[in-house]
Amino acid sequence: MLLLMRTESPSSSRSPDSPYQRNQLLLAMAGICAAVVVAAFDSTIVSTSMPQVAQALDGMDSYAWVGTGYFLACAITILIFGRIGDLYGRKHLMLISLAIVGLGSILSGVSQSMAQLIGFRIFQGLGGGMMIATTFTAPADIFPDHKERVRWMALVSVAFAVSSGLGPVLGGMLTQALSWRAAFFLTPAAAGVAIYMIWTHFPKVTPPRKADNHRFDWLGAAVLTVAVGAPLAGLELAIAPSKSNHLLLALSLMLAGGLSAWALIPIERRAVTPIFPLRILRTAKARWLNLAAFLIGAVMYVLIFYIPLLLQDQFGFSPTKAGLLMTPLVAGIPIGSICNGYFFRRISHPQRLMVLGAALLSLGCVSTVTFTAQSSDTWILLTLALCGVGLGFLLQNFTLFMQMLAERADVGVASGLVQTTRAVGSAAGTATVGILIARISVGTGVKVGLIICVLVCVFVAWVSLRIRIQHEDNP
């Protein structure tokens, strides 16, 4: 049964079975999916055009920071805006985030120097973090029943995965047909459609706790920003190719992040309305779940970043062929998500689906270790498809299970925490394999990294058994 939370719309008083309410829900989810498409385009569409951008702006030395700056800005804002959405509602945050992303993309498209481009991409990243924090949590506002919600979250996962796969292709086509600047103007067009859909059809949901007497936790937000952003920046500096030795600065940033995380605990305990309520981690289930999200984030990005490197650098495949061979990894994620949504409603202990996902991902990682220059294209495609399906059973459940374990008033920050731990895990995974490659070689370093991924997946399967989620856990 589809139920709306209490909203300011007159239709909220109608029966859940009325056609109007059903249509409103469909259109509201269409708006969320449109926003998810924008988020995917924003992070992927310029990947294929970046070599031309760096050459045109004479900024090959700072090439990596166009992507790094964006993802750092995303990571440090997800938790904060997840919490703000809990306190003040998500609809206006979604609209603001779409406007920021659209404007930032236009500014990036007219950049005259690499420094300007990096600055505008960081600005986009702030909107991207706000968008991730709100769009992936918004289904919980209009589908309080998690058994119903999981079906719609599968649709969101499909929209994100398909758009992530199409983004580089569309960016390359626009760059080749027009110029690299044209690639930046597709995102604003998509953002305009999403703004219209959400403004018109998404209900303005009243937060479970009124925010009239809330005092915003500025100190907690500042410390949280350092706790999340400093270690990520340190990891990027540690592995970034540079003529200067940034190891001391990288270690200092990671130390600053650790000290900030330690200082955040007493600050949030004293805060009247904490930006990061510690209660979302009070249960062992929540802590195990975030550990699993951290580890799977590392595995996912090791596959995404280093399998193409292995295919091109060691096996001599062209970039086009390597990209096509990687397609099943992205395509498998929505397939796994749809299967997860189907089985989720039919079993009493849905954490078993995470065990299945970890097992499939482990088998996929084992198979990637066998890749050689003589491996058939079919074997590579099937192996990466298996990895993608395994990820589909895992990624969606991290968010859904945290929403089930959290109080209704904390669902946004709980969802944001999973996204953030995945981001930190992604940085840790890429950094670890990057160090292995630098110390050994590309071929051996990637193979060792993949073996570590196998062990990590086995550990996550064991962790999943300890989480023991039941459908009654939804508060």
C-alpha positions as CSV (number, residue, x, y, z in Angstrom):
1,M,0.0,0.0,0.0
2,L,1.4,3.4,-1.0
3,L,1.2,5.9,1.8
4,L,2.3,9.5,1.8
5,M,3.7,11.1,4.9
6,R,1.9,14.1,6.3
7,T,2.4,16.9,3.7
8,E,1.2,20.3,3.0
9,S,-0.7,19.2,-0.1
10,P,-4.5,19.0,0.1
11,S,-4.2,15.6,-1.6
12,S,-2.5,14.1,1.5
13,S,-5.9,13.7,3.1
14,R,-7.2,11.5,0.3
15,S,-7.3,7.7,0.4
16,P,-4.0,6.1,-0.5
17,D,-5.9,4.2,-3.2
18,S,-7.0,7.3,-5.0
19,P,-5.7,7.7,-8.6
20,Y,-4.5,11.3,-7.8
21,Q,-2.3,10.1,-5.0
22,R,-0.9,7.2,-7.0
23,N,-0.1,9.6,-9.9
24,Q,1.5,12.0,-7.6
25,L,3.8,9.3,-6.2
26,L,4.7,8.2,-9.7
27,L,5.5,11.8,-10.8
28,A,7.4,12.5,-7.6
29,M,9.6,9.4,-8.2
30,A,10.1,10.5,-11.8
31,G,11.4,13.8,-10.5
32,I,13.8,12.0,-8.1
33,C,15.0,9.8,-11.0
34,A,15.6,12.9,-13.1
35,A,17.7,14.4,-10.3
36,V,19.7,11.2,-10.0
37,V,20.4,11.3,-13.8
38,V,21.8,14.8,-13.2
39,A,24.0,13.6,-10.4
40,A,25.3,10.8,-12.6
41,F,25.9,13.1,-15.6
42,D,27.6,15.7,-13.3
43,S,30.2,13.2,-12.1
44,T,30.8,11.2,-15.3
45,I,30.0,13.2,-18.4
46,V,33.3,15.1,-18.7
47,S,35.5,12.1,-18.1
48,T,36.1,11.4,-21.8
49,S,36.6,15.0,-22.6
50,M,39.1,15.8,-19.9
51,P,42.3,15.1,-21.9
52,Q,41.1,17.7,-24.5
53,V,40.2,20.1,-21.7
54,A,43.6,19.8,-20.1
55,Q,45.4,20.4,-23.4
56,A,43.2,23.3,-24.3
57,L,43.7,25.0,-20.9
58,D,47.3,24.0,-20.6
59,G,46.8,22.3,-17.3
60,M,47.9,18.7,-17.6
61,D,49.8,19.0,-14.4
62,S,46.6,19.6,-12.4
63,Y,44.5,17.2,-14.5
64,A,43.6,14.9,-11.5
65,W,42.4,17.8,-9.3
66,V,39.4,18.5,-11.6
67,G,37.9,15.2,-10.5
68,T,39.5,15.1,-7.0
69,G,38.1,18.6,-6.1
70,Y,34.7,17.6,-7.2
71,F,34.5,14.4,-5.2
72,L,36.1,16.0,-2.1
73,A,33.4,18.7,-2.1
74,C,30.8,16.0,-2.5
75,A,32.1,13.9,0.3
76,I,32.3,16.7,2.9
77,T,28.8,17.9,2.2
78,I,26.8,14.7,2.1
79,L,26.5,14.2,5.8
80,I,25.8,17.9,6.6
81,F,23.0,18.3,4.0
82,G,21.6,14.9,4.9
83,R,21.1,16.2,8.4
84,I,19.8,19.6,7.2
85,G,17.2,17.7,5.1
86,D,16.1,15.8,8.3
87,L,15.6,19.1,10.1
88,Y,14.1,21.3,7.5
89,G,12.8,19.1,4.6
90,R,14.4,17.9,1.4
91,K,12.4,19.4,-1.4
92,H,14.0,22.8,-1.4
93,L,17.5,21.3,-0.9
94,M,17.0,19.2,-4.0
95,L,16.0,22.3,-6.0
96,I,18.9,24.3,-4.7
97,S,21.3,21.5,-5.4
98,L,20.1,21.2,-9.0
99,A,20.5,24.9,-9.5
100,I,24.1,24.8,-8.1
101,V,25.0,21.9,-10.3
102,G,23.5,23.5,-13.4
103,L,25.2,26.8,-12.8
104,G,28.5,25.2,-11.9
105,S,28.4,23.2,-15.1
106,I,27.8,26.3,-17.2
107,L,30.6,28.2,-15.5
108,S,32.9,25.1,-16.1
109,G,32.0,25.2,-19.7
110,V,33.2,28.8,-20.1
111,S,36.3,28.4,-18.0
112,Q,39.4,30.2,-19.4
113,S,42.0,28.4,-17.2
114,M,42.5,25.2,-15.4
115,A,42.4,27.0,-12.0
116,Q,38.9,28.4,-12.9
117,L,37.8,24.9,-14.0
118,I,38.9,23.3,-10.7
119,G,37.2,26.0,-8.7
120,F,33.9,25.7,-10.6
121,R,34.0,21.9,-10.3
122,I,34.5,22.2,-6.6
123,F,31.4,24.5,-6.6
124,Q,29.5,21.8,-8.5
125,G,30.7,19.2,-6.0
126,L,29.0,21.2,-3.2
127,G,25.7,20.9,-5.1
128,G,26.5,17.3,-6.0
129,G,26.9,16.3,-2.3
130,M,23.7,18.1,-1.5
131,M,21.9,16.3,-4.3
132,I,23.2,12.8,-3.2
133,A,22.2,13.5,0.4
134,T,18.7,14.4,-0.6
135,T,17.7,12.3,-3.7
136,F,18.8,9.0,-2.3
137,T,16.9,9.7,0.9
138,A,13.8,11.2,-0.6
139,P,12.1,7.9,-1.3
140,A,11.9,7.3,2.5
141,D,9.8,10.5,2.8
142,I,7.0,9.2,0.5
143,F,7.4,5.5,1.1
144,P,7.6,4.9,4.9
145,D,7.1,1.1,4.3
146,H,10.6,-0.2,3.5
147,K,9.2,-3.2,1.6
148,E,7.5,-0.8,-0.8
149,R,10.4,1.5,-0.8
150,V,13.0,-1.1,-1.9
151,R,11.1,-1.5,-5.3
152,W,11.4,2.2,-6.0
153,M,14.9,2.5,-4.8
154,A,15.8,-0.2,-7.4
155,L,14.4,2.2,-10.0
156,V,16.6,5.0,-8.7
157,S,19.6,2.6,-8.8
158,V,18.8,1.8,-12.4
159,A,18.5,5.5,-13.4
160,F,21.9,6.2,-11.7
161,A,23.7,3.2,-13.2
162,V,22.4,3.7,-16.7
163,S,23.1,7.4,-16.6
164,S,26.6,6.8,-15.3
165,G,27.2,4.5,-18.2
166,L,25.8,6.9,-20.8
167,G,27.6,10.0,-19.3
168,P,31.1,9.3,-20.7
169,V,29.6,8.2,-24.1
170,L,27.5,11.4,-24.5
171,G,30.4,13.5,-23.3
172,G,32.7,12.0,-25.9
173,M,30.1,12.4,-28.6
174,L,29.6,16.1,-27.8
175,T,33.3,16.7,-27.6
176,Q,34.0,15.1,-30.9
177,A,31.0,16.7,-32.7
178,L,31.3,20.2,-31.2
179,S,33.9,20.9,-28.6
180,W,34.9,20.0,-25.1
181,R,32.9,23.0,-23.8
182,A,29.7,21.5,-25.2
183,A,30.0,18.5,-22.9
184,F,29.4,20.8,-19.9
185,F,26.1,22.1,-21.2
186,L,24.2,18.8,-21.2
187,T,24.0,18.7,-17.4
188,P,22.2,22.1,-17.1
189,A,19.6,21.0,-19.6
190,A,18.9,17.8,-17.6
191,A,18.9,19.9,-14.4
192,G,16.2,22.1,-15.8
193,V,13.9,19.1,-16.5
194,A,14.6,17.8,-12.9
195,I,13.8,21.2,-11.3
196,Y,10.5,21.3,-13.1
197,M,9.6,17.8,-12.1
198,I,10.5,18.2,-8.5
199,W,9.0,21.7,-8.1
200,T,5.7,20.6,-9.7
201,H,5.2,17.1,-8.4
202,F,7.3,16.3,-5.3
203,P,5.3,16.9,-2.1
204,K,6.7,19.2,0.6
205,V,7.1,16.7,3.4
206,T,6.9,18.0,7.0
207,P,10.0,16.9,9.0
208,P,9.1,14.5,11.9
209,R,10.7,17.1,14.3
210,K,9.8,20.8,13.9
211,A,12.9,22.9,13.3
212,D,11.5,26.1,15.0
213,N,13.7,25.9,18.1
214,H,16.7,24.3,16.5
215,R,20.1,25.9,16.8
216,F,22.3,24.9,13.9
217,D,25.4,23.1,15.0
218,W,28.0,25.3,13.2
219,L,30.9,24.0,15.3
220,G,30.0,20.3,14.7
221,A,29.6,21.0,10.9
222,A,33.1,22.6,10.8
223,V,34.7,19.8,12.7
224,L,32.8,17.2,10.6
225,T,34.0,18.8,7.4
226,V,37.7,18.5,8.5
227,A,37.1,15.0,9.8
228,V,35.8,13.8,6.4
229,G,37.7,16.1,4.0
230,A,41.2,16.1,5.4
231,P,41.9,12.4,5.3
232,L,40.5,12.2,1.7
233,A,42.7,15.1,0.6
234,G,45.7,13.5,2.3
235,L,45.1,10.2,0.5
236,E,44.9,12.0,-2.8
237,L,48.1,13.9,-2.2
238,A,49.9,10.7,-1.1
239,I,49.2,8.9,-4.4
240,A,49.1,11.9,-6.8
241,P,52.0,12.0,-9.3
242,S,54.0,15.1,-8.6
243,K,57.5,16.5,-8.8
244,S,57.1,17.7,-5.2
245,N,57.1,15.4,-2.2
246,H,53.7,15.9,-0.5
247,L,54.0,13.0,1.9
248,L,54.5,15.1,5.0
249,L,51.5,17.3,4.1
250,A,49.4,14.2,3.3
251,L,50.2,12.7,6.7
252,S,49.4,15.9,8.4
253,L,46.0,16.1,6.8
254,M,45.2,12.5,7.7
255,L,46.3,13.2,11.3
256,A,44.1,16.3,11.4
257,G,41.2,14.3,10.1
258,G,41.7,11.7,12.9
259,L,42.0,14.3,15.6
260,S,38.8,16.0,14.3
261,A,36.9,12.8,14.3
262,W,38.0,12.2,17.9
263,A,37.0,15.8,18.9
264,L,33.6,15.5,17.2
265,I,32.3,13.0,19.7
266,P,32.2,15.3,22.8
267,I,31.1,18.2,20.6
268,E,28.1,16.3,19.3
269,R,27.2,14.9,22.8
270,R,26.8,18.5,24.1
271,A,25.0,19.9,21.0
272,V,21.3,20.6,21.4
273,T,20.7,19.6,17.7
274,P,23.8,17.8,16.6
275,I,24.8,17.8,13.0
276,F,25.9,14.2,13.4
277,P,23.7,12.6,16.0
278,L,25.8,9.8,17.6
279,R,22.7,7.7,18.2
280,I,22.7,6.6,14.5
281,L,25.7,4.4,15.4
282,R,24.6,3.3,18.8
283,T,23.8,-0.3,17.6
284,A,26.4,-2.9,16.6
285,K,24.3,-3.5,13.4
286,A,24.8,0.1,12.3
287,R,28.5,0.0,13.0
288,W,29.0,-3.3,11.1
289,L,26.9,-1.9,8.2
290,N,29.1,1.1,7.8
291,L,32.2,-1.0,8.0
292,A,30.8,-3.2,5.2
293,A,30.0,0.0,3.1
294,F,33.6,1.3,3.6
295,L,35.1,-2.0,2.4
296,I,32.8,-2.5,-0.6
297,G,33.4,1.1,-1.6
298,A,37.1,0.2,-1.7
299,V,36.5,-2.9,-3.8
300,M,34.1,-1.1,-6.2
301,Y,36.6,1.7,-7.1
302,V,39.5,-0.7,-7.3
303,L,37.6,-2.5,-10.1
304,I,36.4,0.8,-11.7
305,F,39.8,2.5,-11.7
306,Y,42.3,-0.3,-12.1
307,I,40.7,-3.0,-14.3
308,P,40.8,-0.5,-17.3
309,L,44.5,0.3,-16.4
310,L,45.2,-3.5,-16.5
311,L,43.5,-4.0,-19.8
312,Q,45.3,-1.1,-21.5
313,D,48.7,-1.0,-19.9
314,Q,49.4,-4.7,-19.5
315,F,47.2,-6.3,-22.2
316,G,47.5,-3.6,-24.9
317,F,43.8,-3.0,-25.4
318,S,42.6,0.3,-26.9
319,P,40.8,2.7,-24.6
320,T,37.6,2.1,-26.6
321,K,37.8,-1.6,-26.2
322,A,38.6,-1.3,-22.6
323,G,35.6,0.9,-22.0
324,L,33.3,-1.5,-23.8
325,L,34.6,-4.4,-21.8
326,M,33.9,-2.4,-18.6
327,T,30.2,-1.8,-19.5
328,P,28.9,-5.0,-17.9
329,L,30.2,-3.8,-14.5
330,V,28.0,-0.8,-14.7
331,A,25.1,-2.7,-16.3
332,G,25.2,-5.4,-13.7
333,I,24.5,-3.1,-10.8
334,P,20.8,-2.3,-11.8
335,I,20.2,-5.9,-12.6
336,G,21.4,-6.9,-9.1
337,S,19.3,-4.1,-7.6
338,I,16.1,-5.2,-9.4
339,C,16.7,-8.8,-8.2
340,N,17.4,-7.5,-4.7
341,G,14.1,-5.6,-4.7
342,Y,12.2,-8.8,-5.8
343,F,13.7,-11.1,-3.2
344,F,13.7,-8.5,-0.4
345,R,10.0,-8.7,0.2
346,R,10.0,-12.5,0.1
347,I,12.5,-13.4,2.8
348,S,12.4,-12.7,6.5
349,H,16.1,-12.0,7.0
350,P,17.1,-9.7,4.1
351,Q,20.8,-9.5,5.2
352,R,21.1,-12.8,3.4
353,L,20.9,-10.8,0.2
354,M,24.1,-9.0,1.3
355,V,25.8,-12.3,1.9
356,L,24.8,-13.4,-1.7
357,G,26.1,-10.1,-3.1
358,A,29.4,-10.4,-1.3
359,A,29.7,-14.0,-2.5
360,L,29.0,-13.0,-6.1
361,L,31.4,-10.1,-5.9
362,S,34.1,-12.4,-4.3
363,L,33.7,-14.9,-7.2
364,G,34.0,-12.0,-9.7
365,C,37.1,-10.7,-8.1
366,V,38.7,-14.2,-8.1
367,S,37.9,-14.4,-11.8
368,T,39.5,-11.0,-12.5
369,V,42.8,-12.3,-11.1
370,T,42.9,-14.8,-14.0
371,F,42.7,-12.1,-16.7
372,T,45.6,-12.3,-19.2
373,A,46.2,-10.7,-22.6
374,Q,44.9,-14.0,-24.1
375,S,41.6,-14.0,-22.1
376,S,38.5,-14.0,-24.3
377,D,36.3,-11.0,-24.4
378,T,33.4,-13.2,-23.4
379,W,35.2,-14.3,-20.2
380,I,36.0,-10.7,-19.3
381,L,32.5,-9.5,-19.9
382,L,30.9,-12.3,-17.9
383,T,33.3,-11.8,-15.0
384,L,32.7,-8.0,-14.8
385,A,28.9,-8.6,-15.1
386,L,29.1,-10.9,-12.1
387,C,30.9,-8.2,-10.1
388,G,28.2,-5.7,-11.1
389,V,25.4,-8.0,-10.1
390,G,27.1,-8.6,-6.7
391,L,27.4,-4.8,-6.2
392,G,23.8,-4.4,-7.0
393,F,22.8,-6.7,-4.1
394,L,25.1,-4.7,-1.8
395,L,24.9,-1.0,-2.5
396,Q,21.2,-0.5,-2.3
397,N,20.9,-2.5,0.9
398,F,23.5,-0.3,2.7
399,T,21.3,2.7,2.3
400,L,18.0,0.9,2.9
401,F,19.2,-1.0,6.0
402,M,20.6,2.2,7.6
403,Q,17.2,3.8,7.0
404,M,15.5,0.9,8.7
405,L,17.9,1.1,11.7
406,A,17.7,4.8,12.2
407,E,14.9,6.8,13.7
408,R,12.6,8.5,11.2
409,A,14.0,11.9,12.2
410,D,17.6,10.8,11.4
411,V,17.0,9.0,8.1
412,G,18.8,11.6,6.0
413,V,22.0,11.7,8.0
414,A,22.0,7.9,8.4
415,S,21.8,7.6,4.6
416,G,24.4,10.2,4.2
417,L,26.7,8.4,6.6
418,V,26.7,5.3,4.4
419,Q,27.4,7.4,1.3
420,T,30.3,9.1,3.1
421,T,31.8,5.8,4.4
422,R,31.6,4.4,0.9
423,A,33.4,7.5,-0.4
424,V,36.2,7.2,2.2
425,G,36.5,3.5,1.4
426,S,36.8,4.3,-2.3
427,A,39.6,6.7,-1.6
428,A,41.3,4.2,0.7
429,G,41.0,1.4,-1.9
430,T,42.4,3.5,-4.8
431,A,45.2,4.8,-2.6
432,T,46.2,1.3,-1.4
433,V,46.4,-0.1,-4.9
434,G,48.1,3.1,-6.2
435,I,50.8,2.6,-3.6
436,L,51.2,-1.1,-4.6
437,I,51.6,-0.1,-8.3
438,A,54.1,2.6,-7.4
439,R,56.2,0.2,-5.3
440,I,55.9,-2.9,-7.5
441,S,54.5,-2.6,-11.0
442,V,51.1,-2.1,-12.7
443,G,50.4,-5.8,-13.4
444,T,51.5,-7.2,-10.0
445,G,50.1,-4.2,-8.0
446,V,46.7,-4.6,-9.6
447,K,46.7,-8.4,-9.1
448,V,47.7,-8.1,-5.5
449,G,44.9,-5.5,-5.0
450,L,42.4,-7.8,-6.6
451,I,43.4,-10.6,-4.2
452,I,42.9,-8.3,-1.3
453,C,39.5,-7.5,-2.7
454,V,38.6,-11.2,-2.6
455,L,39.5,-11.4,1.1
456,V,37.6,-8.2,1.8
457,C,34.5,-9.6,0.1
458,V,34.7,-12.8,2.2
459,F,35.0,-10.7,5.3
460,V,31.9,-8.6,4.3
461,A,29.9,-11.8,3.8
462,W,30.8,-12.7,7.4
463,V,29.9,-9.2,8.6
464,S,26.6,-9.4,6.8
465,L,25.6,-12.5,8.8
466,R,26.2,-10.5,12.0
467,I,23.9,-7.6,11.0
468,R,20.7,-9.7,11.2
469,I,18.2,-7.2,9.8
470,Q,14.5,-8.1,10.1
471,H,11.6,-6.3,8.4
472,E,10.3,-5.3,11.9
473,D,13.5,-3.3,12.5
474,N,12.0,-0.3,10.6
475,P,11.1,2.2,13.4
